[in-house]
Amino acid sequence: MARPRSFSTQDAVAAATGVFWSKGYQDTAISDLEQATGLNRSSLYAAFGTKQAIFELALESYLRGFIEPRLAPVERAEADAGDIERFFTGLAGFFRTGSQARQGCLMINSIAEHAGRGTRLGSRAQAFRDRLSAAFANAMAGRHEPGLAGERAQLLTATTLGIWLTARIDPAGAAQACDAAVACIRTWQQAPAGHGGGDLGRLLARPSPSLVQSRGGAGRRIWV
């Protein structure tokens, strides 16, 4: 008769998630997972099968527990630009005060780590990017014509991906980029509904006075 498990699979996955988030997939050894979960190698393999299987469960756990609560308000049918602002404001707060800020985003870290390797992450990475873009477009749909909403959603998606990578080397800089995104969204909202004509170049060519900063007497302008 098989001996019943004496550990929580959910707790083991949560512990493994922390390791993968901190070290990445390639640099995480089974011994790291043993130490984090308190399970020996044979128990890990018996419960999950492979390191890849543990990683996929960890990624799902991360998306469900960390990303979805942040993105869900932007995906609501009644979402608006204010929800996008709060998305970036929330990220800025995390980057300024979160103990894990320098670890970036497990999903985006994994996209960068596995790029070009033909792994199963490819389709999930595309789905993640598309979900971000669809969420931003959804929240802007009430005030922007479809073409312009789509262009701005793509811009915000690329901004989000870049911000998370920036956090790995400079959390404070990532927080400032979030602030810049919020200021940009507010500038868009000050224009008449539907204004913009779908020309992404014009969106990027207008300076926002609120984003001009000075360091050591030299002005630095962020264009939005």
C-alpha positions as CSV (number, residue, x, y, z in Angstrom):
1,M,0.0,0.0,0.0
2,A,1.4,3.4,-1.0
3,R,2.4,5.7,1.8
4,P,0.3,8.9,1.9
5,R,2.1,12.2,1.2
6,S,3.0,14.1,4.4
7,F,3.5,17.4,2.7
8,S,1.4,20.1,0.9
9,T,1.9,20.2,-2.9
10,Q,0.7,23.8,-2.8
11,D,3.4,24.8,-0.2
12,A,6.1,23.0,-2.2
13,V,5.1,24.8,-5.4
14,A,5.1,28.1,-3.5
15,A,8.6,27.5,-2.2
16,A,9.8,26.4,-5.6
17,T,8.3,29.6,-7.1
18,G,10.5,31.7,-4.8
19,V,13.6,29.9,-6.0
20,F,12.8,30.1,-9.7
21,W,11.9,33.8,-9.3
22,S,15.2,34.5,-7.6
23,K,17.6,32.4,-9.6
24,G,15.9,31.6,-12.9
25,Y,15.2,28.2,-14.4
26,Q,18.7,27.3,-15.6
27,D,20.5,28.3,-12.4
28,T,18.1,26.5,-10.1
29,A,19.4,23.1,-9.2
30,I,17.4,20.3,-7.7
31,S,19.4,20.8,-4.5
32,D,18.0,24.4,-4.4
33,L,14.5,23.0,-4.6
34,E,15.3,20.4,-2.0
35,Q,16.4,23.1,0.4
36,A,13.5,25.4,-0.3
37,T,10.8,22.8,-0.1
38,G,12.3,20.5,2.6
39,L,11.7,17.5,0.3
40,N,14.4,15.2,-0.9
41,R,15.1,14.5,-4.6
42,S,13.1,11.3,-4.8
43,S,10.1,13.0,-3.2
44,L,10.3,15.9,-5.7
45,Y,10.5,13.6,-8.6
46,A,7.7,11.3,-7.3
47,A,5.4,14.3,-6.7
48,F,6.1,16.4,-9.8
49,G,8.1,14.2,-12.3
50,T,10.7,16.7,-13.6
51,K,12.2,20.0,-12.9
52,Q,10.4,21.4,-15.9
53,A,7.1,20.3,-14.5
54,I,7.8,21.9,-11.1
55,F,8.8,25.1,-13.0
56,E,5.5,25.2,-15.0
57,L,3.5,24.8,-11.8
58,A,5.6,27.5,-10.2
59,L,4.9,29.8,-13.2
60,E,1.2,29.2,-13.0
61,S,1.3,29.9,-9.3
62,Y,3.1,33.2,-9.8
63,L,0.7,34.3,-12.5
64,R,-2.3,33.4,-10.4
65,G,-1.0,34.9,-7.2
66,F,1.0,38.0,-8.3
67,I,0.1,39.0,-11.8
68,E,-3.6,38.3,-12.1
69,P,-4.6,40.4,-9.0
70,R,-2.8,43.4,-10.6
71,L,-4.2,42.8,-14.1
72,A,-7.8,41.8,-13.2
73,P,-9.1,45.4,-12.7
74,V,-7.8,46.4,-16.1
75,E,-9.6,43.4,-17.7
76,R,-13.1,44.3,-16.2
77,A,-15.8,45.2,-18.7
78,E,-16.2,48.6,-17.0
79,A,-12.4,49.3,-16.8
80,D,-11.1,52.7,-17.9
81,A,-7.8,54.6,-18.1
82,G,-7.8,55.1,-14.3
83,D,-7.4,51.3,-13.9
84,I,-4.3,51.4,-16.1
85,E,-3.0,54.3,-14.1
86,R,-3.5,52.3,-10.9
87,F,-1.8,49.3,-12.5
88,F,1.4,51.3,-13.1
89,T,1.1,53.1,-9.7
90,G,0.9,49.7,-8.0
91,L,4.0,48.5,-9.8
92,A,5.8,51.7,-8.8
93,G,5.0,51.1,-5.2
94,F,6.2,47.6,-5.4
95,F,9.5,48.7,-7.0
96,R,10.0,51.3,-4.3
97,T,9.2,49.2,-1.3
98,G,9.0,45.5,-2.3
99,S,11.8,43.3,-1.0
100,Q,11.6,41.3,-4.2
101,A,11.6,44.3,-6.6
102,R,15.1,43.5,-8.0
103,Q,13.9,40.0,-9.0
104,G,11.7,41.5,-11.7
105,C,8.8,39.5,-13.0
106,L,9.2,35.7,-13.1
107,M,7.2,35.5,-16.4
108,I,9.2,38.1,-18.2
109,N,12.5,36.8,-16.7
110,S,11.6,33.4,-18.1
111,I,10.8,34.9,-21.5
112,A,14.2,36.5,-21.7
113,E,16.0,33.4,-20.4
114,H,14.3,31.0,-22.8
115,A,14.2,33.2,-25.9
116,G,15.3,31.4,-29.0
117,R,15.6,28.0,-27.3
118,G,12.4,26.5,-28.8
119,T,10.9,25.7,-25.4
120,R,7.2,25.3,-24.5
121,L,7.4,28.7,-22.9
122,G,7.1,30.4,-26.4
123,S,3.4,30.1,-26.7
124,R,2.8,31.1,-23.1
125,A,5.0,34.1,-23.6
126,Q,3.0,35.2,-26.6
127,A,-0.3,34.6,-24.7
128,F,1.0,36.7,-21.8
129,R,2.0,39.6,-24.1
130,D,-1.4,39.4,-25.8
131,R,-3.2,39.4,-22.5
132,L,-1.5,42.6,-21.4
133,S,-2.2,44.3,-24.7
134,A,-5.9,43.2,-24.7
135,A,-6.3,44.4,-21.1
136,F,-4.9,47.8,-21.9
137,A,-7.0,48.1,-25.1
138,N,-10.1,47.1,-23.1
139,A,-9.6,49.8,-20.5
140,M,-9.1,52.5,-23.2
141,A,-11.9,51.3,-25.5
142,G,-14.5,53.7,-24.1
143,R,-12.5,56.9,-24.9
144,H,-10.3,56.0,-27.9
145,E,-11.2,54.8,-31.4
146,P,-10.3,51.1,-31.9
147,G,-7.1,51.7,-34.0
148,L,-5.7,54.3,-31.6
149,A,-6.6,52.2,-28.5
150,G,-4.8,49.2,-30.1
151,E,-1.7,51.3,-30.8
152,R,-1.5,52.7,-27.3
153,A,-2.1,49.3,-25.8
154,Q,0.9,48.0,-27.7
155,L,3.0,50.9,-26.5
156,L,1.9,50.2,-22.9
157,T,2.6,46.5,-23.3
158,A,6.1,47.2,-24.5
159,T,6.6,49.7,-21.7
160,T,5.5,47.1,-19.1
161,L,7.9,44.5,-20.4
162,G,10.7,47.0,-20.4
163,I,9.9,48.3,-16.9
164,W,10.1,44.8,-15.5
165,L,13.5,44.2,-17.0
166,T,14.7,47.6,-15.8
167,A,13.7,46.6,-12.3
168,R,16.3,43.8,-12.3
169,I,19.1,46.4,-12.4
170,D,17.4,49.6,-11.1
171,P,14.1,49.3,-9.2
172,A,14.1,53.0,-8.5
173,G,14.4,53.7,-12.3
174,A,11.6,51.2,-13.0
175,A,9.4,53.1,-10.5
176,Q,10.2,56.4,-12.3
177,A,9.3,54.7,-15.6
178,C,5.9,53.7,-14.1
179,D,5.4,57.3,-13.0
180,A,6.2,58.4,-16.6
181,A,3.6,55.9,-17.9
182,V,1.0,57.4,-15.6
183,A,1.7,60.9,-16.7
184,C,1.6,59.8,-20.4
185,I,-1.9,58.2,-19.8
186,R,-3.1,61.4,-18.2
187,T,-1.9,63.4,-21.1
188,W,-3.9,61.1,-23.5
189,Q,-7.0,61.6,-21.3
190,Q,-6.8,65.4,-21.6
191,A,-7.3,65.2,-25.3
192,P,-10.8,65.0,-26.8
193,A,-12.3,61.5,-27.0
194,G,-11.0,59.6,-30.0
195,H,-8.3,62.3,-30.7
196,G,-5.0,61.1,-32.1
197,G,-5.8,59.7,-35.6
198,G,-3.9,56.4,-35.0
199,D,-0.5,57.8,-35.7
200,L,1.8,56.2,-33.1
201,G,4.7,58.5,-34.2
202,R,2.7,61.6,-33.1
203,L,2.0,59.9,-29.7
204,L,5.7,59.6,-29.1
205,A,6.7,63.0,-30.4
206,R,4.9,65.2,-27.9
207,P,6.9,66.2,-24.8
208,S,5.1,66.2,-21.5
209,P,6.4,69.1,-19.3
210,S,5.7,67.1,-16.1
211,L,8.3,64.5,-17.1
212,V,11.3,66.9,-17.4
213,Q,13.7,66.2,-14.6
214,S,17.1,67.7,-13.7
215,R,20.2,65.9,-12.6
216,G,23.2,67.9,-11.8
217,G,21.9,70.9,-13.6
218,A,21.4,69.0,-16.9
219,G,17.8,68.6,-18.1
220,R,16.5,65.1,-19.0
221,R,13.4,64.9,-21.1
222,I,11.2,61.8,-21.5
223,W,9.2,62.0,-24.7
224,V,5.6,60.7,-24.6
